[in-house]
Structures are given as C-alpha cells and as structure tokens.
Amino acid sequence: MDIRADAQVISTLWEALNKPWPLNPIKPSMVNWFRDVASRGWAEPIDMEDLPSAMDGRIDPLHVLSIKTLAELFDLPMPWVYPHQSKASEEVLAVRCLSAADFAHLLIWLERLGFRMELQALAGLLQPSLKTKAHVTESERTVRFYEQWRHRMAPVSIYNNTPPPAGDLKIEKLTTPLGYRAELYSVRSGVPLSLTVSAPSARRRAAMVASEADESPGSYAR
C-alpha cells in the first residue's frame, strides 16, 4: 500500500518508531473502553486521543501526530456527529468522530506501521454485525478479517509529496520489538524520501491485472 504525505509526517513517524517503549500488559479496563466505542458506533475525540497512546506512548495523538492528520493520511472520514435529540433544535453541539470501524482501521494502520496496537477486543465486538452485512466498506472489510491478516499484510510505504533534489541516498533500518521492519530512505541533507514498514510475516504482493473499470480502493493485493 503506497501513501503520500509531507516530509514532516514521515520524519515524525520515523522518530516515534525509534523511541523506546516498554511492552507493558494491556489493562483490562481497556476492554470496557473498546466496548463503549463499539456500542456507540463512534469513536469520540477523547477515545481517538487517548486510546492509541494508552497502547503505545510513542504515537500520542496530542503530542506526535494529530488524529486529523492520521485520518487524512489513511483517507478515513471524520464527519460531524450530533447527539440524539428529542426535539428539533439548531443549537446542538457536534464533534468530529470516526465510526467505530474506521477507528479500528486507524489502529490497524498504526499497527502496520510498527506501533503496538492491541485491538482484538474491539475487532471482536464489531465482527458479528459485519458478518451479516451484504456490503462492507474497506474499513469494515479490514476489521472483519483482522485476525487472519494481522502481522501478514503487505508492506506500507509512505512517500514524500515533494521529493527533494537528487543527492546521496541514506538508508536507515530498524526492527520493532514486535518484529516489524522499517526502512527510511532520505537524502544526506536529512529530508526523507520514503518510509516503508513490513509486517513480521508479510506476504509478497501478488501480480495484479486491473481492468479500466476497476477503481476500487481495495483492488491492491494484500
């Protein structure tokens, strides 16, 4: 999967991956938190800001990359969501949210980039309803098969939107404690060209033959 982003986003992700972070056990209370998100059907700002950093402090949305930046990076919609009203009124406070499935997909994207995300509970809560749907979105499809695809999905590459002038190439590599392999390509001046992260059991991309009518975002090989 290839993504385009600003150089600063790539640099920030690389710096975050290089930070030390102990693999502490996930607290049982997080399951209840996931249950609240699943029952509402939406992840609210406090969920989006606090849950990722509770699992991996290197990706704190309040201090590293905002949820808005991450949602845009992965093309996930953040609509305005209003509380249920018993009476019609225009003066109602709305907040930007991610659907529960899109939020789970965001966490999966972060896991694919090498961050420690433990969302089996959230995926498990969402899957029963997804199994009965005739049609699903890309996020719902990814959540539906999360366990089968976890740690096996194709590498993710993020490319600089505005590549710097040609120069000597520098390659930096790291392997996360969970076995994800990251490679940063940059010029000697330090401007990044791309960041690629491969899963521990990543499968080779299958050769694809796309028809002219095939413009589905899910047409790439997993």
LINUR-V970837 format. One record per pair of residues at least 24 apart in sequence whose ideal C-beta (glycine too) atoms are under 10 Angstrom apart, sorted by the first residue. I is the first residue (numbers start at 1). J is the second residue. Records with the same first field share a line. If there is no record, write none. Layout:
I->J, J
This chain:
1->74, 109, 112, 153, 154, 155, 156, 157, 158, 205, 217, 220, 221, 222
2->155, 156, 157, 158, 159, 194, 196, 220
3->73, 74, 75, 109, 113, 156, 157, 158, 159, 194, 195
4->73, 157, 158, 159, 160, 161, 162, 194
5->65, 69, 72, 73, 158, 159, 160, 161, 192, 194, 195
6->69, 73, 158, 160, 161, 162, 192
7->160, 161, 162, 163, 164, 186, 190, 191, 192, 193
8->65, 69, 160, 192
9->65, 69, 70, 72, 73, 158, 160, 161, 192, 195
10->158, 159, 160, 161, 184, 185, 186, 191, 192, 193, 194, 195
11->160, 184, 186, 190, 191, 192, 195
12->59, 64, 65, 69, 192
13->58, 59, 64, 65, 70, 73, 110, 113, 114, 115, 158, 182, 184, 192, 195, 197
14->114, 158, 172, 174, 182, 183, 184, 186, 192, 195, 197
15->58, 64, 184
16->56, 57, 58, 59, 60, 63, 64, 65, 110, 113, 114, 115
17->58, 59, 113, 114, 115, 174, 176, 180, 182, 184, 195, 197
18->58, 172, 174, 176, 182, 184
19->56, 57, 58, 59, 64
20->57, 58, 177
21->55, 56, 57, 58, 59, 115, 116, 176, 177
22->57, 116, 177
23->56, 116, 118, 176, 177, 178
24->55, 56, 57, 116
25->118
26->54, 55, 116, 117, 118, 119, 120, 121
27->54, 55
28->121
29->54
30->54, 55, 118, 119, 121, 122
31->118, 120, 121, 122, 124, 125
32->121
33->121, 122
34->100, 103, 104, 107, 118, 119, 120, 121, 122, 123, 124, 125, 126
35->121, 122, 125
36->100
37->97, 98, 99, 100, 103, 104, 122, 125, 126
38->100, 101, 103, 104, 121, 122, 123, 124, 125, 126, 127, 129
39->100, 125
40->81, 97, 99, 100
41->81, 97, 99, 100, 101, 126, 129
42->79, 81, 95, 97, 98, 99, 100, 102, 103
43->67, 78, 81, 97, 98, 99, 100, 101, 102, 103, 104, 106, 107, 122
44->81, 95, 96, 97, 98, 103
45->78, 95, 96, 97, 98
46->95
47->97, 98, 100, 103
48->78, 96, 97, 98, 103, 106, 107
51->103, 106, 107, 117, 119, 122
52->103, 106, 107, 110, 115, 116, 117, 119
53->115
54->118
55->107, 110, 111, 115, 116, 117, 118, 119
56->107, 110, 111, 114, 115, 116, 117, 118, 176
57->115, 116
58->110, 114, 115, 116, 176
59->107, 110, 113, 114, 115, 116, 117
61->106, 110
65->110
67->96, 97, 98, 103, 106
68->96
70->98, 106, 109, 110, 113
71->96, 98, 102, 103, 105, 106, 109
73->106, 109, 113, 158
74->102, 105, 106, 108, 109, 110, 112, 113, 139, 156
75->102, 105, 109, 138, 139, 217
76->101, 102, 103, 105, 106, 109, 138, 139
77->102, 137, 139
78->102, 103
98->139
99->126, 137, 139, 140
100->125, 126, 129, 139, 140, 143
101->126, 129, 130, 136, 137, 138, 139, 140, 141, 142, 143, 144
102->137, 138, 139, 140, 142, 143
103->139, 143
104->139, 140, 142, 143, 146
105->137, 138, 139, 140, 141, 142, 143, 146
106->139
107->143, 146
108->139, 142, 143, 146, 149, 150, 153
109->139, 142, 153, 156
111->146, 150, 151, 153, 178, 180, 197, 199
112->142, 149, 150, 151, 153, 154, 155, 156, 180, 197, 198, 199, 202
113->156, 158, 176, 180, 182, 195, 196, 197
114->156, 174, 175, 176, 177, 178, 179, 180, 181, 182, 195, 197, 198, 199
115->176, 178, 180, 197
116->176, 177, 178, 180
117->150, 178
119->143, 146, 150
120->146, 147, 150
122->146
123->147, 150
136->218
137->217, 218
138->216, 217, 218
141->218, 222
142->218, 222
145->222
148->222
149->199, 203, 222
150->199, 200, 201
151->178, 179, 180, 199, 200, 201, 202
152->199, 200, 201, 202, 203, 222
153->198, 199, 201, 202, 203, 221, 222
154->198, 199, 202, 203, 204, 205, 206, 220, 221, 222
155->180, 181, 182, 183, 196, 197, 198, 199, 202, 203, 204, 205
156->180, 182, 195, 196, 197, 198, 199, 202
157->183, 185, 194, 195, 196, 197, 198
158->184, 192, 194, 195, 196, 197
159->185, 192, 193, 194, 195, 196
160->185, 186, 187, 191, 192, 193, 194, 195
162->191
163->187, 191, 192, 193, 194
164->189, 190, 191, 192, 193
165->189, 191
167->191, 193
169->193
175->200
176->200
